[in-house]
Structure formats: structure tokens, C-alpha cells
């Protein structure tokens, strides 16, 4: 190992950092060590000593700064600059799934049989935790989980402990901003070694590599995460600015990321036509058990970034990508009982209680039966031997029964109403099953304890009552502690009780009380939406408020009267009527009024014509003066509809600064494109 003579501390520290970063990349990314452990340790110790003696030389990108951050009180939310959206799953696990994806892409691109094949990139679908790494001028400044796709959690300190994640990109002129999307996981060998070490010391072991990776990243103490053998693999990008020679293909993008020193799996191919995908799917299936980490399928992507932009998204999923999974692992076991769980939205789900069985990396004791129709179709009964399937982090499900193993004394066919006597097993409210619906639901939305957290969160959400500071973790404390049993209890909270909660200082408590007080003055449309009535979204709530003018008239309206409202059909009307027919729901509404929640009421508008009725708008980019929500409200107030995607039925695309792919789609379809000035003219007319 060639070592330059000792120079000034800054020069020596810089040389040490470059050497250590080179050795880290060779060891953790390339799996090809360049130096003995003792020599590496000596260099690391020398760098640490120099930085201790000269604190001004300690920089964020130094290898010594990977470990040792303070424990966090909680994870801060991170709003993704570019949403981390999920991709569609191809349900056909045979090679035909790849052919079907190619057919969908060609159809979307309007390609004929004589047109050239589409080029694709195929890669692995890792079974880990999705992470977004944000580099600014080549330096890692933030790492965030996927979360709900729009907002994740800041896990920077924990991700910095992963040796395969470069703290600084290997590039002389890195992009000003480069967000790298990838997966944090545990390799199988590392997982086994970690568990052996834990067992030797009598400490808890990890259940499987995926849970181990996810649990490590979500540790509040980075020192604990540093002890876990985590790895990272990049598979895409989020926000990018200032990348002058950015590739124009997905495979080129992955090659560039690898050139920056980021780990990219070698198991990937690109080429024209679906046969490339079929061959890759078969080859990886054959190699699956020999891979160093767990996967649950492969991913296909249209290779051209230009074509990706042209294909766009459908239902918040990219049209240009698909996950092609492999057949899930299955095991058989016996059904001990069938219970019914009430979900956060009131959905009733039959659940099979099972004799414990190890499948898909975990011990399974419960498996979903989805709904009553599925139980009857599969004819699952208590005492049956059933086949249980689990893949990745998917909830275990009962695939079917083993008919030859059915005992003589098997239980009767499943009947939801008979089992529950027509009532919710949690709150006793009536259960209903709407026409053409597969699921039974509890009608006690504002009253049912199983739905309490969801009801409170929805009530407090920004488009409803907009109670800032009332987030999921606080709601968990309030509900689990029995402090909030019904929504009106929010308005009975006191400063002392709030301030005594975990991670709730007096200032935060005061701010929340101020937000609750401010929320009392609202609009009828917001209040109706906040009640969480099934099928009643923001637009329907506005139509109801406009039509009836007051809450009492709405609560007492018949199904026929409700159907007179714009866009309210029989299903929505019956849902509203069922909600207000529940005495406890009306009681909650009256308690909220008694707590001071109020709004201005007006005379019923009936079916008065609205100038933008029947017109569909799509908003893209940033408008100079109107916020997107304000523009949406004004359009809907005049009867217009605001959609999330452009189609032939779109009347206007309102384009602001930095518009997305929606603008290109509008130009392609010949949809009218207007700016804020033209929109304001329409609204004024």
C-alpha cells in the first residue's frame, strides 16, 4: 500500500478520505477487497485522530461520520419532490405476463405489427425497503423512506451507516441535484451471521431479511442501525437538476449511477422486444435461490426515457413499467376458526385462524379470506385443511381447501350475517352490503372504535377541517390512551393533558389547541366531507352543501331527494341515507355543533345551472398567482370537474410553470391548453 509522506493535516485528511472511500467501494459494492483489514483500520484510525485534533477538518462526507449520530426523538416527514409511486403488478406469473406487458405498451403507443419492437430494460424486484437518496452537488444530504409515496420519513442518519451507500458521488462534476431511488436490504449470508451472533449472546434474532432491513432503517438510534448488516441497490431516479450529459435511456441511467459509485445489481439486461423479458424472467427464476438476497420477481421498464414520458401514468402507476412476480410460496395447515375483523374504513374481513405454519419466511397464524363471496367460492370451513400463500410482505391468504382432507365433523358454510347477527362485532352497529359490492361494512363510522383513528385523521385532514398538528402518531396516543373516544372529544382537550403526552411540549400543545379552535369556523362542504361518509368525496360534499344549503335539510333528505343532487346516484344516495339513519352518527354531529363547530348556511340552491357544468379541467405546473387547491375550488364552485390525468374527454389543460407530461399529452390529443389568465377569464364569465 503506497502511502504519501505526512503533509499538512488538511492534505493528509483528504488523501485518507479518498483511500478509505476507494476501499469501501471495492469491499461493499464490488465485493473485491483491496487491502487487509488491519491496514484499513489503521487508515481509519489515523483519519479519526486528525479530525479530533483539527475539528475544522471534520466534514459531512467523511467516512468517520457514518456512525455516531444522536438518537432521534422521531422521524421528521419528508415531502418527495417527485412522488415515489408504486408500479403495477402483472398477475400472470407465467412467461405470458411479459408478452402481455409488451402488448399493452405497443397498444398505448399505437404501434402496428410492422412497426419496430420496443426496447426494454429488465431488472430484479428486490424484497426490501424503498429509499430515496438525495445528493446535492455530489454530497448525500438526505435519505427518506417511500412512506405513502408523497411523504416519507427522514432516515438520513440510519442510511449513512450503510457502507455501500456513498456519502459523496464519484464524479468531478456531479449533478446539482440527484435523487437516487433504490432498495435497502439484508443479504441472506449477512442475515444468518447476524442471527448466529445474536443467539450466541442470548439476544433477540430477526425473523427474516426484509423485516430486518425495514426495522433497522426505522430505528430511532443510528447506533443500532449501524450494527445491522444492511446493503443498498439503486434502480432509478427521482428529482434531477443540472445533469448536462444525462443519458436518454433507463439502462444508461443505471450505468451512470454505477459510475458514480452507487451499487447497481449486475442482474439486468436491455434489448428490443418481449423475448428479452421472457428469457430474463426464466433465467432469474432458475438463479433465484442462488442469489445473495431475496427477490419476489423482476421488473420490466420501457428503456427510452422519452417513451416513458410519452406513455405517462394511469391511476398513479407508470404505464411504462410492470412488476412480474414469481409464483408465491405455499404451505398447507388447518383452519381453527373464522373470525371477522373490522378495518379502519369499516370493511368487514373474514380471517382464518390457523394452526401455525412457516411460509414465506414467517410463521403464519392468520390468513385473509377477503370477503364473504370468496369464503363461499372456496367453501372454506372450520376444520378444513387449506393451502396458505404468502409472497414478500403481502398479507397471507387462503388459496383454497384440500378436499380430500375434509373431516366428517367440518363446520357449516360461512354466513357473515348469521355469524354476526347482522351487527358489527366491535360496536354493534348495523352492517350493510351495497348493491354490486363484495364487502360488508359497519355503518358506525363516527362511533365504531375500530374506525376511530381513521375517522379522526380524516376529520382533521387538510381538505376537511384542516387541524394542523393532529398527525397519525398523536392520534394513536389520543385514541390508544382513551383520551379521544369520539371526534367531539378533540374539542374538550386541555393544555395540561396534551402537554403530558409523549413528545408533546407545551408550545406544541398550545398550537394544536389553537388549530382546533380555528377549525370550529368552517364551511358546510368541508364539514360534510369531514364526516367520512362512504362515497362522499370533496366534490360531492360541495354539491350537497350547495344543493341543500343547510345540514338539517341534508340529514333529513330522502333517497329520492338526494338523487336530485348533481352526480349523486342511487348508491351514493343510499350511503348518505344509511349514515344519517344511525342514531349515534347524528349524536356525534350534534355534539360537534354543541362544541362550537359552525358554518354559514344559505338557502337551498337546488339545481341552479352553473356555467362550467360538464367541463373537465386538468391542472399542470405552477400557476403564477392561484394555488392549485384554490384553482380547483373555484372551478368546482362553478360546476366544473378537475381531473388528475388528460384524456380525450378533457376540455382544458391549465398549464403553469414547469408543466409535466400532462402538457405533452394534451398537445398529442389536441386538447385546449390555457394559462392562468385564460382560466381567470373563464371563471369571471
Secondary structure as UniProt FT lines:
FT   HELIX           9..24
FT   HELIX           25..29
FT   HELIX           37..53
FT   HELIX           55..57
FT   TURN            60..61
FT   HELIX           63..65
FT   STRAND          77..79
FT   STRAND          89..90
FT   HELIX           96..108
FT   TURN            109..110
FT   TURN            113..114
FT   STRAND          119..126
FT   STRAND          129..136
FT   TURN            137..138
FT   STRAND          139..145
FT   TURN            147..148
FT   STRAND          151..154
FT   HELIX           156..159
FT   TURN            160..161
FT   TURN            163..164
FT   TURN            172..173
FT   STRAND          177..185
FT   HELIX           188..200
FT   TURN            201..202
FT   HELIX           209..217
FT   HELIX           222..227
FT   STRAND          231..241
FT   TURN            244..245
FT   HELIX           250..259
FT   TURN            260..261
FT   STRAND          269..272
FT   HELIX           274..287
FT   HELIX           288..290
FT   STRAND          295..302
FT   HELIX           305..311
FT   STRAND          313..314
FT   TURN            315..316
FT   STRAND          317..318
FT   TURN            319..320
FT   STRAND          321..325
FT   STRAND          329..342
FT   TURN            344..345
FT   STRAND          347..359
FT   TURN            360..361
FT   STRAND          362..368
FT   HELIX           372..378
FT   TURN            382..383
FT   STRAND          385..390
FT   TURN            392..393
FT   STRAND          397..401
FT   HELIX           403..405
FT   TURN            408..409
FT   HELIX           416..420
FT   TURN            421..422
FT   TURN            425..427
FT   STRAND          430..432
FT   TURN            435..436
FT   STRAND          441..442
FT   TURN            445..447
FT   HELIX           449..451
FT   HELIX           452..460
FT   TURN            462..465
FT   TURN            468..469
FT   HELIX           472..480
FT   TURN            481..482
FT   HELIX           487..492
FT   HELIX           495..499
FT   TURN            502..503
FT   HELIX           506..519
FT   STRAND          521..522
FT   HELIX           524..530
FT   TURN            531..532
FT   TURN            534..535
FT   HELIX           538..548
FT   HELIX           551..555
FT   HELIX           559..562
FT   TURN            563..564
FT   TURN            566..567
FT   HELIX           570..581
FT   HELIX           583..594
FT   TURN            595..596
FT   STRAND          598..599
FT   TURN            606..607
FT   TURN            611..614
FT   STRAND          616..620
FT   HELIX           628..637
FT   TURN            638..639
FT   STRAND          641..643
FT   TURN            648..649
FT   STRAND          652..655
FT   HELIX           661..669
FT   STRAND          672..674
FT   HELIX           676..684
//
